[in-house]
Amino acid sequence: MRNDVFYKTPFVLFLVLVLGSSAILAFDYLGDYVEKASAFISSVITFLVISELLARSKGMSLFSREKIKIIAFLYVFWLLFEQGYPLYIYRDQTLPEGYLFTMYLQLAFNAFVAKVLIND
């Protein structure tokens, strides 16, 4: 029989990889502290979504229905915050060409992924 360490070690490694890579991504992000924190949170949410999608492809689920709904909502909402915050703080500057198109494309994709997470 396997001991608790056998089951805890992969989870700890998962946390180290997710939080570590998210922190590195956020640290390298150019912007103020709100934008850096937003990049960190966005990366963590994306890791959770990818993990759940991979589990679903194997016929399993990692999270309860309620947690999946929360993750799916955050996946869409956080994109709006992450893209909307710079629109607000840099409102006196002109938008880069294609910024809104890219944002709407990301929003459509995130909404589709959220729908898949909730409906499966």
C-alpha positions in Angstrom: 0.0 0.0 0.0 1.3 3.5 -0.9 1.8 6.0 1.9 0.5 9.6 2.0 3.8 11.0 0.7 3.3 9.1 -2.6 0.0 11.0 -3.1 1.1 14.4 -1.7 4.4 14.7 -3.7 2.7 15.0 -7.1 0.3 17.6 -5.8 3.1 19.6 -4.2 5.1 19.5 -7.4 2.0 20.6 -9.3 1.7 23.6 -7.0 5.3 24.5 -7.3 5.2 24.3 -11.1 1.9 26.2 -11.4 2.7 28.9 -8.9 6.4 29.2 -9.8 5.7 29.5 -13.6 2.9 31.9 -12.9 5.1 34.1 -10.6 7.9 34.2 -13.2 5.4 35.2 -15.9 3.9 37.9 -13.7 7.4 39.2 -12.6 8.4 39.5 -16.3 5.2 41.3 -17.2 5.6 45.0 -18.0 3.1 47.0 -16.1 2.1 48.2 -12.6 1.5 45.9 -9.7 -2.2 45.4 -10.5 -1.2 44.2 -14.0 1.5 41.9 -12.6 -1.0 40.4 -10.1 -3.6 40.1 -12.8 -1.1 38.2 -15.0 -0.3 35.8 -12.1 -4.0 35.1 -11.4 -4.7 34.7 -15.1 -1.9 32.1 -15.4 -3.1 30.1 -12.4 -6.7 30.1 -13.8 -5.4 28.9 -17.1 -3.5 26.1 -15.5 -6.6 25.0 -13.7 -8.6 25.1 -16.9 -6.0 23.1 -18.8 -5.8 20.5 -16.1 -9.6 20.1 -16.0 -9.7 19.9 -19.8 -7.0 17.2 -19.8 -8.9 15.2 -17.1 -12.1 15.5 -19.2 -10.4 14.1 -22.2 -9.6 11.0 -20.1 -13.2 10.8 -18.9 -12.5 12.2 -15.4 -13.0 15.4 -13.5 -10.7 17.0 -11.0 -13.1 19.4 -9.5 -16.7 19.4 -8.2 -19.5 21.0 -10.4 -19.5 24.1 -8.2 -15.8 24.6 -8.5 -15.9 24.0 -12.2 -18.5 26.8 -12.5 -16.4 29.1 -10.5 -13.3 28.4 -12.6 -15.2 28.8 -15.9 -16.7 32.1 -14.7 -13.2 33.3 -13.6 -11.7 32.2 -16.9 -14.0 34.6 -18.8 -14.3 37.4 -16.1 -10.6 37.6 -15.5 -9.9 38.1 -19.2 -12.3 41.1 -19.2 -10.5 42.5 -16.2 -7.0 41.7 -17.5 -7.8 43.4 -20.9 -10.1 46.1 -19.5 -7.7 47.5 -16.8 -5.1 48.7 -19.3 -7.9 50.2 -21.3 -8.9 52.3 -18.3 -5.5 53.3 -17.0 -4.1 54.2 -20.5 -7.4 55.7 -21.7 -5.6 58.9 -22.8 -3.4 56.9 -25.3 -4.5 55.4 -28.6 -5.1 51.7 -28.7 -2.7 49.5 -30.6 -4.1 48.4 -33.9 -6.1 45.2 -33.5 -6.3 45.4 -29.7 -10.0 45.2 -29.5 -10.2 42.5 -32.2 -7.7 40.3 -30.3 -9.6 40.9 -27.1 -12.9 39.9 -28.6 -11.3 36.8 -30.2 -9.9 35.8 -26.8 -13.2 36.5 -25.1 -15.1 34.3 -27.7 -12.5 31.5 -27.2 -12.6 31.7 -23.4 -16.4 31.7 -23.4 -16.4 28.6 -25.6 -14.0 26.8 -23.2 -16.1 27.9 -20.2 -19.2 26.5 -22.0 -17.4 23.2 -22.6 -16.3 23.0 -18.9 -19.8 23.7 -17.6 -21.8 21.5 -20.1 -19.7 18.3 -20.0 
